[in-house]
Amino acid sequence: MYFDFKVKIPSGLAGITRKKIKGITYIYYAYEHNYSSEKGYTVPKSTSIGKCIDGDLEMMYPNTNFLKFFPAEELLETKGEAYRSGCLRVGTYLVLRRIISEYHLDEMIGDIIGKNSGLFLDLAVYSIIAENNAGQYYPDYAFNHPLFTDKMRIYSDSKVSEFINSITRDQSLAFLNGWNEEQDHKQKIYISYDSTNKNCQAGDIDFVEYGHPKEDTGAPVINYSIAYDQYNAKPLYYEDYPGSIIDVSQLQYTLEKAGGYGYKNVGFILDRGYFSKENIHYMDKCGYEFVIMMKGMKDLVKSLVLEVKGSFEEDRRYSIRDHKVSGITVKRQLYPSDEKERYFHIFYDDRKKSREHEAIEAKIDRMAECLHKHEGTKYEIKGGGFARYFDLIYYNKGKKDEKFMYGRELHDVINEEIRLCGYFVIITSEKMTAAQALDLYKGRDASEKLFRGDKSYLGNKSFRVHTSESVHAKIFIEFVALIIRSRFYACLKEQMQKGGKKNYMTVPAAIRELEKIELIRQSDCGYRMDYAVTATQKEILKAFNMTAANVRTQAAAINEDLMKIEKEG
């Protein structure tokens, strides 16, 4: 089907060819190239995108394929007025809309944000699909996707900026209160708590401070943490606080918030960065259980490892096959004044031992090479940990003509580190087996993936805002996006456990595949699916209890909405 309006034939683009059939010149576009082993060369896959206009070598009448492969091209009939693409990507939108409805996020955001709740949800979904949080690119996303806004209205980047600045702190707090009220407080859960930080390079932001960023760009940072329900795979609440506050200091405030949201029967799963005597004591005081990794070089860890070393590593009774490690449990006090005995779960991993041993050897080799370069020179070795591993010998030490002579390895120190290679310790407040403790701690993978998703997939390595209010608003939108994306991830993971691991069942790969489900605008201005749902797309949809028939029905409903919007002008 060819449209009755004209467009310019794409020029300067590889893959555009002309073919004359029965006196009519058709324009073809090579959209794919595949190598043929039989023919020994690459064979293009081409399709017609239009037909030439008599007497005009630069213009053509386009067909639906043109709208599919060149959705961003400006159509002359709508120049200056076109606000929606002729090719709408609906697959991921339909899945995310289902998750939003399942969690009643549309109702919650509607009650809190009001008439602009659709734009709020669009910004959250945009950050997931486009892997970006920059407001200036939102109109490009909105141009070729269905929207939650009233009448699917596309707003400009200036409107987006104005809207973000209008979101208040009270609204984000109201959402957190409402979201946590919806959770089951009677169920025993383990909350995985972790934090990260984001660079912020501009603006009048009162809680941006220089701190200890994971990616040091020389800019001040904002700390950002999430409490994640490990059993139900849900982010529960978040905090944003000044960059100079360290993780270990913030934890007690987080524990208070858990109580404020009504969580009583909970345990916290924490990384080694939160380990401190004060935090352990505070968790005891609050009645919270804990599972925490202990820093490997602590004296207590060393003594415990050396005490049990050789008694369990090769004993089948202590093998934890799910994680390919061995583990044993001992009871001890955590510190001299501790009123309770804790459970220390000591693990040994052969592969971890090999990696860590090689890392130590490589480190010592690098240090020795560096010291060798300075032998016989007037050079004082400072920093870098050299004095820990080497006895540094100087000629005429302390005198004017002092020279560095050589470094002698401290074998006892190095050997002690090598003996500890492959071991790690997890401490729990409650009695459990080593296997149970490791299962709980390994469950942190979900929250860690959440942070990687936040910084990599959602494009949020830094904030592109200029005021404290807009920072809080962006974090609010981002948190809602993480709730949606976390459910997306959990559904895919559950489906993989049923049907086996497939490379298209990761979140980014699934989104890319679902984005190929498109509606093409035809000459009657109606939007229809261009082709059937593929087998791969059906497998992905199955993770969300959706079928190809669901997609067709909802696609038809989107078309009806768009036709109604068109009719109303």
C-alpha positions in Angstrom: 0.0 0.0 0.0 1.4 3.4 -1.1 0.5 6.6 0.6 -0.9 9.6 -1.4 1.7 12.0 -0.1 5.2 12.7 -1.2 8.6 12.3 0.6 12.1 12.8 -0.4 14.0 9.7 -1.5 16.8 9.0 1.0 20.1 10.1 -0.4 23.7 9.5 0.6 22.7 6.3 2.3 24.1 2.8 1.5 21.5 0.3 0.5 19.1 2.5 -1.6 18.6 1.1 -5.1 16.0 1.7 -7.9 14.3 -1.0 -9.9 12.0 -0.4 -12.9 9.0 -2.7 -13.3 6.4 -2.3 -16.0 7.4 1.4 -16.5 7.3 2.3 -12.8 10.5 2.9 -10.8 10.4 1.4 -7.3 12.8 2.4 -4.5 14.3 -0.5 -2.6 16.2 -0.4 0.7 18.7 -3.1 1.8 17.9 -3.5 5.5 20.0 -6.5 6.2 23.1 -8.3 4.8 23.8 -12.0 5.2 26.9 -13.9 4.0 26.0 -16.9 1.8 28.5 -19.8 2.1 27.2 -21.3 -1.1 27.6 -18.1 -3.2 30.7 -17.0 -1.4 29.6 -13.4 -0.9 27.2 -11.2 1.1 23.6 -11.2 -0.1 21.4 -8.2 0.9 17.8 -8.5 2.0 15.8 -5.7 0.4 12.3 -4.4 0.4 10.4 -1.7 -1.5 10.0 1.6 0.5 8.2 3.6 -2.2 7.7 4.4 -5.9 9.1 7.3 -7.9 7.0 10.2 -9.0 6.9 10.7 -12.8 9.2 13.5 -13.8 10.8 13.9 -10.4 13.9 11.9 -9.6 14.2 13.1 -6.0 10.6 12.4 -4.7 8.5 9.3 -4.2 5.3 8.0 -2.8 6.2 6.0 0.4 4.7 2.8 1.7 4.4 1.3 5.2 8.0 -0.1 5.0 9.3 3.5 4.7 7.6 4.4 8.0 9.1 1.3 9.6 12.7 1.8 8.5 12.8 5.6 8.5 10.5 6.5 11.4 12.4 9.8 12.1 12.0 11.1 8.6 9.9 14.2 8.4 6.8 13.8 6.2 6.0 16.8 4.0 2.3 16.6 4.6 2.8 17.1 8.3 5.9 19.4 8.2 5.8 21.6 11.2 2.9 19.7 12.7 3.9 16.0 13.0 4.1 15.1 16.6 3.9 11.3 16.5 5.9 8.7 14.5 4.3 6.5 11.9 6.0 3.6 13.6 5.2 3.1 17.3 7.2 0.6 19.4 4.7 -1.0 21.8 6.1 -4.3 23.0 8.0 -3.2 26.1 5.4 -0.5 26.9 2.7 -3.2 27.1 4.8 -5.3 29.5 5.8 -2.4 31.7 2.2 -1.2 31.8 1.1 -4.6 33.0 3.7 -4.4 35.9 2.5 -0.9 36.8 -1.1 -2.1 37.0 -0.1 -5.2 39.0 1.6 -3.1 41.6 -1.2 -0.4 41.4 1.5 2.2 40.8 -0.7 4.1 38.4 -3.3 4.6 41.2 -0.7 5.5 43.8 1.1 8.0 41.6 -2.3 9.4 40.4 -3.4 10.1 44.0 -0.1 11.7 44.8 1.0 13.6 41.7 -2.5 14.4 40.2 -3.0 15.4 36.6 0.6 15.0 35.6 0.8 11.4 36.9 1.0 10.1 33.3 4.1 12.1 32.6 5.7 10.8 35.8 5.1 7.2 34.7 6.3 8.0 31.2 9.6 9.4 32.6 10.0 6.3 34.7 9.4 4.0 31.7 11.6 6.1 29.5 14.5 5.7 31.8 14.0 1.9 31.6 13.5 1.5 27.9 15.9 4.2 26.6 18.5 3.5 29.4 18.7 7.3 29.9 17.5 9.9 32.4 18.3 13.1 30.4 15.1 15.1 30.1 16.2 16.7 26.8 16.0 13.4 25.0 12.5 12.5 26.4 10.6 14.0 23.4 12.5 11.7 21.0 11.4 8.7 23.1 7.8 10.0 23.3 7.7 10.5 19.5 7.7 6.7 18.8 6.2 5.1 21.9 2.7 5.0 23.3 2.3 7.1 26.4 0.6 7.3 29.8 -0.2 11.0 29.5 -3.7 12.1 28.9 -4.5 11.7 25.1 -0.9 10.5 24.8 0.3 14.0 24.7 4.0 14.6 24.0 5.6 17.2 26.1 8.7 19.2 25.4 11.9 19.0 27.3 11.2 22.4 28.9 7.8 21.0 30.2 9.6 17.9 31.5 12.1 20.2 33.4 9.2 22.3 34.8 7.4 19.2 35.9 10.4 17.7 37.7 11.0 21.0 39.5 7.3 20.9 40.6 7.6 17.5 42.4 7.8 18.1 46.2 9.6 16.2 48.9 6.3 15.6 50.6 5.0 13.8 47.5 8.0 11.4 47.5 7.6 10.7 51.2 3.9 10.1 50.7 4.7 7.5 48.0 7.2 5.7 50.3 4.7 5.6 53.1 1.9 4.3 50.8 4.2 1.8 49.1 5.5 0.3 52.3 1.9 0.2 53.8 1.0 -2.1 50.9 3.7 -4.7 51.9 3.0 -7.7 54.1 4.4 -6.8 57.5 3.6 -10.1 59.1 5.9 -12.1 56.8 9.5 -12.7 57.9 11.7 -11.0 55.4 15.4 -10.2 55.0 16.2 -6.7 53.8 19.3 -6.4 51.7 20.7 -2.9 52.2 23.3 -1.3 50.0 24.4 2.2 48.9 26.1 3.9 46.1 26.9 7.5 45.1 26.4 9.7 42.1 28.4 12.6 40.8 26.7 16.0 40.6 28.5 18.7 38.7 26.1 21.6 38.7 23.6 23.7 40.5 22.4 25.0 43.8 22.2 21.7 45.6 22.6 22.0 49.4 23.4 18.3 50.2 26.1 17.7 47.6 29.5 17.3 49.3 32.9 15.8 48.5 33.2 12.3 49.9 34.5 8.9 48.8 32.9 8.2 45.4 33.2 4.8 43.7 34.0 6.6 40.4 36.0 9.7 41.3 35.6 12.4 38.7 36.7 15.2 41.1 33.0 16.3 41.4 31.0 16.4 44.7 28.6 13.5 45.2 25.3 12.5 46.6 25.0 9.2 48.5 22.0 7.1 47.6 20.9 3.8 49.3 18.1 1.3 48.8 16.5 -1.3 51.2 15.5 -4.3 49.1 13.1 -7.1 50.2 15.1 -10.1 49.1 12.3 -12.7 49.5 9.8 -10.7 47.4 12.3 -9.1 45.0 11.1 -5.5 45.7 12.8 -2.3 46.5 11.2 -1.0 49.7 12.5 2.4 50.4 15.5 4.7 49.6 17.6 7.4 51.2 19.6 10.3 49.8 22.1 12.0 52.0 25.3 14.1 51.7 28.3 12.6 50.1 30.6 13.1 53.0 28.6 10.7 55.2 30.1 7.2 55.2 28.0 4.1 54.9 28.8 2.7 58.3 27.5 5.9 60.0 24.2 6.0 58.0 23.1 2.5 58.8 21.5 3.3 62.2 19.2 5.8 60.6 18.2 3.2 58.1 17.3 0.8 60.8 15.1 3.4 62.4 13.2 3.9 59.1 12.5 0.2 58.8 10.7 0.3 62.2 8.9 3.5 61.1 7.5 1.7 58.0 6.2 -1.1 60.3 8.8 -3.8 59.6 9.4 -5.8 62.8 10.1 -9.4 61.9 13.1 -8.7 59.7 16.8 -9.4 59.3 19.3 -7.2 57.5 21.8 -8.5 55.0 24.8 -6.2 54.9 28.1 -5.9 53.1 31.4 -5.6 55.0 31.3 -1.8 54.7 28.6 -1.6 57.4 30.6 -3.7 60.0 31.1 -1.9 63.2 30.7 -2.6 66.9 28.1 0.2 67.2 26.0 -1.0 64.3 25.9 -4.6 65.7 24.9 -3.3 69.1 22.2 -1.1 67.6 20.7 -4.0 65.6 20.6 -6.1 68.8 18.8 -3.2 70.6 16.2 -2.9 67.8 15.7 -6.7 67.8 16.8 -7.1 64.2 18.6 -10.2 63.0 21.6 -9.7 60.7 23.7 -11.5 58.1 27.0 -9.6 57.5 30.2 -10.2 55.7 33.3 -9.6 57.9 36.4 -7.9 56.6 38.9 -10.5 55.7 42.0 -9.1 57.4 40.4 -8.6 60.8 42.4 -10.4 63.5 39.4 -12.4 64.7 38.8 -13.7 61.1 42.4 -14.7 60.8 42.4 -16.6 64.1 39.1 -18.3 63.3 40.3 -19.4 59.8 43.6 -20.7 61.1 41.7 -22.5 64.0 39.6 -24.6 61.6 41.9 -24.7 58.6 42.4 -28.2 57.4 39.4 -29.7 59.3 36.6 -29.2 56.7 37.8 -28.2 53.2 38.1 -31.8 51.9 35.4 -33.3 54.0 32.2 -34.1 52.0 30.0 -33.4 55.0 30.9 -29.7 54.7 30.5 -29.4 50.9 27.9 -26.8 49.7 27.4 -28.0 46.1 25.0 -25.2 45.1 27.9 -22.7 45.5 30.8 -25.0 44.9 32.4 -24.2 48.3 32.9 -25.8 51.7 31.6 -24.3 54.9 31.8 -24.8 58.7 30.1 -23.0 61.6 31.6 -22.0 65.0 30.1 -20.0 67.8 32.1 -17.0 69.3 31.6 -13.6 70.8 32.1 -10.9 68.2 34.0 -8.6 70.6 35.1 -8.9 74.2 32.1 -7.1 75.7 29.6 -8.8 73.5 26.7 -10.2 75.5 25.7 -12.8 72.9 27.5 -15.6 71.0 27.3 -15.2 67.2 27.5 -17.7 64.5 30.7 -17.5 62.4 30.4 -19.3 59.1 33.8 -20.0 57.6 34.0 -20.9 53.9 36.7 -22.1 51.6 36.6 -21.8 47.8 39.3 -23.4 45.6 38.8 -21.1 42.7 38.8 -18.0 45.0 42.1 -19.3 46.5 43.7 -19.5 43.0 42.6 -16.0 42.1 43.7 -14.4 45.4 47.0 -16.3 45.5 47.9 -15.1 42.0 46.8 -11.6 42.9 49.2 -11.5 45.9 52.1 -12.9 43.8 51.5 -10.3 41.1 51.3 -7.5 43.6 54.6 -8.6 45.2 56.2 -8.9 41.8 55.1 -5.3 40.9 56.4 -3.9 44.2 59.8 -5.7 43.8 60.2 -4.4 40.3 59.4 -0.9 41.5 62.0 -1.2 44.3 64.6 -2.6 42.0 64.4 0.6 39.8 65.3 2.8 42.8 68.2 0.7 44.1 71.3 2.9 44.7 69.4 6.1 44.4 68.6 8.9 46.9 64.9 7.8 47.1 62.8 7.4 50.2 60.2 4.7 49.7 56.9 6.0 51.1 53.3 4.7 50.9 52.1 2.0 48.6 52.3 -0.6 51.3 55.9 -1.4 50.6 56.9 -1.5 54.3 54.3 -4.1 54.9 55.8 -6.7 52.6 59.5 -5.6 52.4 62.2 -4.8 54.9 63.5 -1.6 53.3 67.4 -1.4 53.5 69.1 2.0 53.3 72.8 3.0 53.1 73.8 5.6 55.8 70.2 5.8 56.9 69.3 9.1 58.4 72.3 10.8 57.0 72.7 13.4 54.3 74.0 10.9 51.7 71.4 8.2 52.5 70.6 5.9 49.6 68.0 3.2 49.1 69.8 -0.1 48.7 67.2 -2.9 48.3 64.0 -4.4 49.6 64.0 -7.8 51.3 60.7 -9.7 51.2 59.1 -10.4 54.6 58.2 -14.0 53.9 56.3 -14.5 57.2 53.8 -11.7 56.3 53.4 -12.8 52.7 53.0 -16.5 53.7 50.3 -15.5 56.2 48.3 -13.8 53.5 48.7 -16.8 51.2 47.5 -19.1 53.9 44.3 -17.1 54.1 43.6 -17.2 50.4 40.2 -18.7 49.4 38.6 -18.2 52.8 35.8 -15.8 53.7 33.5 -15.4 56.8 29.9 -14.5 57.2 28.5 -13.7 60.6 24.8 -14.3 61.6 23.0 -13.3 64.8 20.7 -16.3 64.6 21.5 -20.0 64.5 21.6 -21.4 61.0 23.8 -23.6 58.8 26.7 -22.4 56.7 24.7 -23.2 53.6 21.7 -21.2 54.8 23.9 -18.2 55.7 25.6 -18.3 52.3 22.2 -18.6 50.5 21.0 -15.5 52.3 24.1 -13.5 51.6 24.3 -14.6 47.9 20.7 -13.3 47.6 22.3 -9.8 47.7 23.0 -10.4 44.0 19.6 -9.1 43.2 20.1 -5.8 45.0 23.6 -5.4 43.6 22.1 -6.0 40.1 19.6 -3.3 41.0 22.4 -0.8 41.6 24.2 -1.8 38.3 20.8 -1.4 36.6 20.4 2.0 38.2 23.8 3.3 37.1 24.3 1.5 33.8 20.9 0.6 32.4 19.0 3.6 33.7 21.7 6.0 32.7 22.0 7.4 36.1 25.8 7.7 36.8 25.2 11.3 37.5 22.3 13.8 38.0 21.6 16.4 35.3 19.8 18.9 37.5 20.5 22.2 39.2 18.4 22.4 42.4 18.0 20.2 45.5 14.3 19.9 44.7 15.0 18.5 41.3 17.5 16.0 42.6 15.0 14.7 45.1 12.4 14.5 42.3 14.7 12.6 40.0 15.6 10.1 42.7 11.9 9.6 43.3 11.2 8.9 39.6 14.2 6.7 39.5 13.1 4.7 42.5 9.7 4.0 40.9 11.6 2.9 37.7 13.6 0.5 39.8 10.5 -1.0 41.3 9.2 -1.7 37.8 12.5 -2.9 36.5 13.1 -5.1 39.5 9.8 -6.9 38.8 10.7 -7.2 35.1 14.0 -8.8 36.1 12.3 -11.2 38.7 9.7 -12.4 36.1 12.5 -13.1 33.5 14.6 -15.0 36.2 11.6 -17.1 37.2 10.9 -18.0 33.6 14.5 -19.0 33.0 14.3 -21.3 36.0 11.4 -23.0 34.3 12.7 -23.1 30.7 16.5 -22.9 30.9 18.9 -20.0 30.5 18.6 -18.1 27.2 20.7 -15.1 26.2 17.6 -13.1 25.3 16.1 -13.4 28.9 18.3 -10.7 30.4 16.5 -7.3 31.0 18.4 -5.3 28.3 18.1 -8.1 25.7 14.4 -8.7 26.4 13.7 -5.0 26.1 15.6 -4.8 22.7 13.5 -7.8 21.5 10.2 -6.4 22.7 10.9 -3.1 21.1 10.7 -4.8 17.7 6.9 -5.2 18.2 5.6 -2.2 16.3 2.5 -0.6 15.1 2.7 1.0 11.6 0.4 3.8 10.5 -1.4 3.2 7.3 -3.2 5.4 4.8 -6.4 5.5 6.8 -4.3 6.9 9.7 -4.9 3.7 11.7 -2.0 1.9 13.5 -1.7 -1.8 12.9 0.9 -4.5 13.8 3.3 -4.9 11.0 3.9 -8.6 11.5 3.1 -11.4 13.9 4.8 -11.9 17.3 7.9 -14.0 16.9 8.8 -17.2 18.8 11.4 -15.4 20.9 9.0 -12.6 21.8 6.4 -15.2 22.8 8.9 -16.8 25.1 9.7 -13.4 26.7 6.0 -12.5 27.0 5.3 -15.8 28.8 7.4 -14.6 31.7 4.7 -11.9 32.3 1.7 -14.2 31.7 1.1 -12.5 28.3 0.4 -14.0 24.9 0.5 -12.9 21.3 -3.3 -12.6 21.5 -2.9 -10.2 24.5 -0.5 -8.1 22.4 -2.9 -8.0 19.4 -5.8 -7.0 21.6 -4.0 -4.3 23.4 -2.4 -3.0 20.1 -5.9 -2.7 18.7 -7.0 -0.8 21.8 -4.0 1.6 21.4 -5.1 2.2 17.8 -8.7 3.0 18.9 -7.3 5.5 21.4 -5.1 7.1 18.8 -7.9 7.2 16.2 -10.2 8.9 18.8 -7.4 11.4 19.7 -7.0 12.1 15.9 -10.7 12.6 15.5 -10.9 15.0 18.4 -8.1 17.0 16.8 
